[in-house]
Amino acid sequence: MTYSEHTKVYTQLKNKKVKWKKFLKHNAPKKKGNDPGVKRCSLCGRIGGHVGKYNLDVCRQCFRENARALGFKKYH
């Protein structure tokens, strides 16, 4: 399909409101989900080994270092 054919399709779709809305709905950019790169440690910024329970948002290394300061009594 050449560029001129694409523009022709766009102009045809824009004249048909319902089909244009459906086209935009199915061809919109996808939202980012919960991939490993989205969540980062709030203390050091690491990506891997994320502890999100209790809304801590820290990596496992920082959790081990700061467990007592965060209020956890027993952690091995």
ABEGO torsion letter per residue (X at the ends): XBAAAAAAAAAAAAABAAAAAAAAAAABBBBBBBBAAABBBAAAGBABGBBABGGAGBBAAAAAAAAAAAGBABBX
